[in-house]
Amino acid sequence: MAFVLSSAAMTRDHSAFTGTWTLIPAKCTFSGQPVLRTARVTIVEDRHVTIVKRRLIDEAGTVHDGNEPNSRVKWEGDVLKVTTIRDGVTTTETYTFAEDSMTALIDGPEGRPITLVFARK
């Protein structure tokens, strides 16, 4: 899944967050949702354009990736937010960063949040 953000008004440099991040399943909380076997998130930033690409594989081996045309990406300080509307349901992913890790908090169904933890590849 790829999401794009473009804003000439943005002045913060988020290049420290760019790169490829891989899932650490043992540190994740799936809140009753299908467990991910593996996941990769790539963040690219170039001249105030942020692109987020995801590839997820669940425990059944189903691959989830592709474009989400109804997604919006924005930076709030050093927090990256991706909001997607699919089939009338809004999902928000909030990415926070530490030196060698990234955490994604995802609004899950029925208000149960999903927490994914990634390491820099």
Secondary structure as UniProt FT lines:
FT   STRAND          2..6
FT   TURN            8..9
FT   HELIX           15..17
FT   STRAND          19..23
FT   HELIX           25..27
FT   TURN            31..32
FT   STRAND          36..46
FT   TURN            47..48
FT   STRAND          49..58
FT   TURN            59..60
FT   STRAND          63..65
FT   TURN            69..70
FT   STRAND          71..76
FT   TURN            77..78
FT   STRAND          79..86
FT   TURN            87..88
FT   STRAND          89..97
FT   STRAND          101..106
FT   HELIX           109..111
FT   STRAND          114..120
//
